[in-house]
Structure formats: structure tokens, C-alpha cells
Amino acid sequence: MAMPFNDTTGLTGVIQQCELKTGLGNGAISGNANLLAQFTALVNQWYVKIVTIIIAAQTDWDWDDIGTLDGTSPTQTTYPIATTPMVAAQRDYQFTAALTLMKIKTINVTYDGTNWYPATEFDTGSFGNATAWNGQGNIGFGNDLALDAQYFSDITTPYYKVMANSVLIFPMATASQVTAGAQIRVEFTREPSYFATTDTTKTVGFDTAWHPLIALGPSYDWTKVHAPSISASLAVDIADFEARMREYYPMKDLGQIVYMAPLYKNFN
């Protein structure tokens, strides 16, 4: 059963598990505004930590928040995919904060609105030094069409570079291409949908087998300060859950084909 955030009636919620694990007792957190705020913050910190463990362990099955608002209505109503029109002679496209982007999976580009091409990530360090960018002081991050003509002239093999909260596209779209519907499509991993102190029926957004961990973590953090004798046993439980989670998530996609191939070496 999916674990709701705060269930003061059935006592099945994350907060109720925290009350149990810390020894504070029923209502001690849910009935105290300050403690509820503290534990909500701790729950959210552990939420994103658990998600990073899942992301590191997963294979082809990509994690996304599968939580609900009320046990039925999904928290997320769209896939983690974003698109934006390409602007003529513009290289830099910023990710909006609303995407809550954690990790990019793929970027595809269409320069004519019809034909899509997968973009390949590259590092500007591949060019060695700034002279490879015609001496540009900004290492070619600017809107220089001459740069594209020299190094990135083929629109069927686009490239991208991620810098801070932006993606840089090589080559840029020309004015004639923009009018035909040039576009960038980004598939990504986003942050979980965090809890607020006012949430009650909203549920955790990863597989139910691991829901207890989101209560164990905050309880451990709190007891380290306020009840050290309890925190040691919680640490053992956390280590067990994390170890089994790392084994579980790579096995979710058993259809993935893994094979061995000889490594070619040229000794000439």
C-alpha cells in the first residue's frame, strides 16, 4: 500500500512512522507545528536522496515520481519531456526552474519541423584551446554562425553542451529554418514532488517496498541529536534498505539485453 504523508486517523503515514521510530508517540509531530515543519523538511531531504540512489542504480527503466495526490490522482500528469522553439541565430537555451531538472537523458533537434535528429553531447575541452574557436574569448558560446560553418555545418548531426542551467545547440538554426518550426526536445529526470506541511493524503512517489525508508531517514537525523541511543538501530535499518534498493532497481527491466564482445586491439 502506498504510504501517505500524514494520516492521523489510520496512522499509516510517513509522519506517523516518524512518530513511531523516534519514540515521540502518536500526535507528537503531527500535532506540533514546529516539529511538523522540521520533519517535513527532513522528509523532503531524504526524498531526493532516495531518488538519487534509484537513479544511480536504475538501468533502462527510468524513474519518475509515481506518487498521487489522494491515492488516485497522479502527482505528475505529464512525462518529463520539454520542448522549446529554436530562435534564429540563438545558441543558448535556459532550462526553466519549473522543470526541476536533475539529469538530462536525451536531446533531439529538428531544424525544419519535420526531421528529427538526436543531438550528441560534447565537451568544449575537446577543442583544446580557444584558438580552435577562431580566437573567441567566450570559447564559442556566442551566436557565431561562422563557428557553425567551420565545425558544425551538418544539421543531421547536431551537438549540444550543457552549461549551468542552459543547453547550447550546435549548429544554431538559421532564420529560414526557424519559420519551418525548428524545435528542441529534451527528455530528462526531474526532482520528486516534495511534501508540504499541509499535505495529508499525498503519497510517496517510488515503489512501495521502499516507502519505510523515507520515514527511517528523518527519524535517524532527528534521533542523532535528541535520542542517540535510538539512532544506532535506525542506521542499521537504513543501511539494509539502501543495500536492497540498489540491488532491486537494476532488476526492474529484465528485458534489457546484455552481451559480451571482444575488445579489438591494434598492436601495430
Secondary structure as GFF3:
##gff-version 3
##sequence-region A 1 268
A	DSSP	alpha_helix	14	22	.	.	.	ID=ss1
A	DSSP	alpha_helix	33	57	.	.	.	ID=ss2
A	DSSP	beta_strand	81	85	.	.	.	ID=ss3
A	DSSP	beta_strand	92	94	.	.	.	ID=ss4
A	DSSP	three_ten_helix	97	99	.	.	.	ID=ss5
A	DSSP	beta_strand	101	110	.	.	.	ID=ss6
A	DSSP	beta_strand	116	118	.	.	.	ID=ss7
A	DSSP	beta_strand	120	121	.	.	.	ID=ss8
A	DSSP	three_ten_helix	124	127	.	.	.	ID=ss9
A	DSSP	three_ten_helix	130	133	.	.	.	ID=ss10
A	DSSP	alpha_helix	145	151	.	.	.	ID=ss11
A	DSSP	beta_strand	159	163	.	.	.	ID=ss12
A	DSSP	beta_strand	166	170	.	.	.	ID=ss13
A	DSSP	alpha_helix	175	178	.	.	.	ID=ss14
A	DSSP	beta_strand	183	190	.	.	.	ID=ss15
A	DSSP	three_ten_helix	208	210	.	.	.	ID=ss16
A	DSSP	alpha_helix	213	226	.	.	.	ID=ss17
A	DSSP	alpha_helix	228	248	.	.	.	ID=ss18
A	DSSP	three_ten_helix	249	251	.	.	.	ID=ss19
###
